[in-house]
Amino acid sequence: MARIAGIDIPREKRVEIALTYIYGIGLTRSKIILSNTGVNPDTRVKDLSDSDVQKLRVAAEDFTVEGDLRRQEGMALKRLQDIGCVRGRRHRMSLPVRGQRTRTNARTRRGSRKTVAGRKK
């Protein structure tokens, strides 16, 4: 099994798709990495040679992926919460951040319904 950026990518998938299992690498970035390294996107991961896997590892190191990226995003959210801006407060209260309505929708963000006594609809 090929291990890139600390992730075991699936053996049976095409390399182009298998690279997207790494946090921070989507399909577009996967295509960029493959074009830079010269690896054929249609080959399966199990058919890659060791030199190809090594090329992919080096190319993936050029981008911020996995733990570093998660840490950056976490720090960005923490900064918003610390300065007390509207987006930070909405994150803290687990409400939609980008201006969506919450009176009827936003069930995914707010969780399941909690019944309130005496309220009729």
C-alpha positions as a Markdown table, in Angstrom:
| # | Residue | x | y | z |
|---|---|---|---|---|
| 1 | Met | 0.0 | 0.0 | 0.0 |
| 2 | Ala | 1.4 | 3.4 | -1.0 |
| 3 | Arg | 1.8 | 5.8 | 1.9 |
| 4 | Ile | 1.8 | 9.5 | 0.9 |
| 5 | Ala | 1.7 | 12.4 | 3.5 |
| 6 | Gly | 1.0 | 9.9 | 6.3 |
| 7 | Ile | -2.1 | 8.4 | 4.6 |
| 8 | Asp | -2.4 | 4.9 | 3.1 |
| 9 | Ile | -4.0 | 5.5 | -0.2 |
| 10 | Pro | -6.3 | 2.8 | -1.6 |
| 11 | Arg | -4.6 | 0.2 | -3.8 |
| 12 | Glu | -7.4 | -0.6 | -6.3 |
| 13 | Lys | -8.2 | 3.0 | -7.3 |
| 14 | Arg | -6.7 | 5.1 | -10.1 |
| 15 | Val | -3.9 | 7.3 | -8.8 |
| 16 | Glu | -5.8 | 10.5 | -9.8 |
| 17 | Ile | -8.7 | 9.5 | -7.5 |
| 18 | Ala | -6.6 | 7.9 | -4.8 |
| 19 | Leu | -4.6 | 11.1 | -4.1 |
| 20 | Thr | -7.9 | 12.8 | -3.2 |
| 21 | Tyr | -8.0 | 10.7 | 0.0 |
| 22 | Ile | -5.4 | 13.0 | 1.4 |
| 23 | Tyr | -6.9 | 15.9 | 3.2 |
| 24 | Gly | -6.1 | 19.1 | 1.3 |
| 25 | Ile | -5.8 | 17.4 | -2.1 |
| 26 | Gly | -8.8 | 17.5 | -4.4 |
| 27 | Leu | -9.2 | 16.4 | -8.0 |
| 28 | Thr | -7.7 | 19.6 | -9.4 |
| 29 | Arg | -4.6 | 19.5 | -7.2 |
| 30 | Ser | -4.3 | 15.8 | -7.9 |
| 31 | Lys | -4.1 | 16.5 | -11.6 |
| 32 | Ile | -1.5 | 19.2 | -11.0 |
| 33 | Ile | 0.6 | 16.8 | -9.0 |
| 34 | Leu | 0.4 | 14.1 | -11.6 |
| 35 | Ser | 1.2 | 16.4 | -14.5 |
| 36 | Asn | 4.3 | 17.8 | -12.6 |
| 37 | Thr | 5.6 | 14.3 | -11.8 |
| 38 | Gly | 4.8 | 12.7 | -15.2 |
| 39 | Val | 2.8 | 9.8 | -13.7 |
| 40 | Asn | 0.0 | 8.5 | -15.8 |
| 41 | Pro | -3.3 | 9.3 | -14.0 |
| 42 | Asp | -5.0 | 6.1 | -15.3 |
| 43 | Thr | -2.6 | 3.7 | -13.6 |
| 44 | Arg | -3.8 | 1.9 | -10.5 |
| 45 | Val | -2.0 | 2.5 | -7.2 |
| 46 | Lys | -1.0 | -1.1 | -7.0 |
| 47 | Asp | 0.8 | -0.9 | -10.3 |
| 48 | Leu | 2.9 | 2.2 | -9.4 |
| 49 | Ser | 6.7 | 1.7 | -9.1 |
| 50 | Asp | 8.6 | 2.8 | -6.0 |
| 51 | Ser | 10.1 | 5.7 | -7.9 |
| 52 | Asp | 6.6 | 6.9 | -8.9 |
| 53 | Val | 5.5 | 6.8 | -5.3 |
| 54 | Gln | 8.6 | 8.7 | -4.2 |
| 55 | Lys | 7.9 | 11.3 | -6.9 |
| 56 | Leu | 4.3 | 11.7 | -5.7 |
| 57 | Arg | 5.5 | 12.0 | -2.1 |
| 58 | Val | 7.9 | 14.8 | -3.0 |
| 59 | Ala | 5.2 | 16.6 | -5.1 |
| 60 | Ala | 2.7 | 16.4 | -2.2 |
| 61 | Glu | 5.1 | 18.0 | 0.2 |
| 62 | Asp | 4.9 | 21.2 | -1.8 |
| 63 | Phe | 1.4 | 21.7 | -0.6 |
| 64 | Thr | -0.1 | 22.2 | 2.9 |
| 65 | Val | -1.9 | 18.9 | 3.6 |
| 66 | Glu | -3.2 | 16.8 | 6.4 |
| 67 | Gly | -2.2 | 17.8 | 10.0 |
| 68 | Asp | -0.7 | 21.2 | 9.1 |
| 69 | Leu | -3.8 | 22.2 | 7.1 |
| 70 | Arg | -6.2 | 21.1 | 9.8 |
| 71 | Arg | -4.1 | 23.0 | 12.4 |
| 72 | Gln | -4.2 | 26.1 | 10.2 |
| 73 | Glu | -8.0 | 25.9 | 9.8 |
| 74 | Gly | -8.5 | 25.3 | 13.5 |
| 75 | Met | -6.3 | 28.4 | 14.3 |
| 76 | Ala | -8.3 | 30.5 | 11.9 |
| 77 | Leu | -11.6 | 29.5 | 13.6 |
| 78 | Lys | -10.0 | 30.1 | 17.1 |
| 79 | Arg | -8.9 | 33.6 | 16.0 |
| 80 | Leu | -12.4 | 34.5 | 14.9 |
| 81 | Gln | -13.8 | 33.3 | 18.2 |
| 82 | Asp | -11.1 | 35.1 | 20.3 |
| 83 | Ile | -11.7 | 38.5 | 18.7 |
| 84 | Gly | -15.5 | 38.0 | 19.2 |
| 85 | Cys | -16.6 | 38.8 | 15.7 |
| 86 | Val | -20.0 | 37.7 | 14.4 |
| 87 | Arg | -18.6 | 34.7 | 12.5 |
| 88 | Gly | -16.7 | 33.6 | 15.6 |
| 89 | Arg | -19.7 | 33.8 | 17.8 |
| 90 | Arg | -21.8 | 31.9 | 15.3 |
| 91 | His | -19.2 | 29.2 | 15.2 |
| 92 | Arg | -19.1 | 29.0 | 19.0 |
| 93 | Met | -22.9 | 28.6 | 19.1 |
| 94 | Ser | -23.0 | 26.0 | 16.3 |
| 95 | Leu | -25.2 | 28.2 | 14.1 |
| 96 | Pro | -25.0 | 28.9 | 10.4 |
| 97 | Val | -22.2 | 31.4 | 9.8 |
| 98 | Arg | -23.0 | 32.8 | 6.4 |
| 99 | Gly | -26.3 | 34.5 | 6.9 |
| 100 | Gln | -28.7 | 31.6 | 6.3 |
| 101 | Arg | -32.1 | 31.6 | 7.9 |
| 102 | Thr | -32.5 | 29.6 | 11.1 |
| 103 | Arg | -36.2 | 29.9 | 12.0 |
| 104 | Thr | -37.2 | 26.9 | 9.9 |
| 105 | Asn | -34.1 | 25.4 | 8.4 |
| 106 | Ala | -30.5 | 24.8 | 9.5 |
| 107 | Arg | -31.3 | 21.4 | 11.0 |
| 108 | Thr | -27.9 | 20.0 | 10.1 |
| 109 | Arg | -26.0 | 22.7 | 12.0 |
| 110 | Arg | -28.4 | 23.0 | 14.9 |
| 111 | Gly | -29.0 | 19.3 | 15.5 |
| 112 | Ser | -32.3 | 17.5 | 16.0 |
| 113 | Arg | -35.4 | 19.4 | 17.2 |
| 114 | Lys | -35.9 | 20.1 | 20.9 |
| 115 | Thr | -39.5 | 20.5 | 21.9 |
| 116 | Val | -40.5 | 23.6 | 23.8 |
| 117 | Ala | -43.5 | 23.4 | 26.1 |
| 118 | Gly | -46.4 | 25.6 | 25.3 |
| 119 | Arg | -45.4 | 26.4 | 21.8 |
| 120 | Lys | -48.1 | 25.8 | 19.1 |
| 121 | Lys | -47.6 | 25.8 | 15.4 |
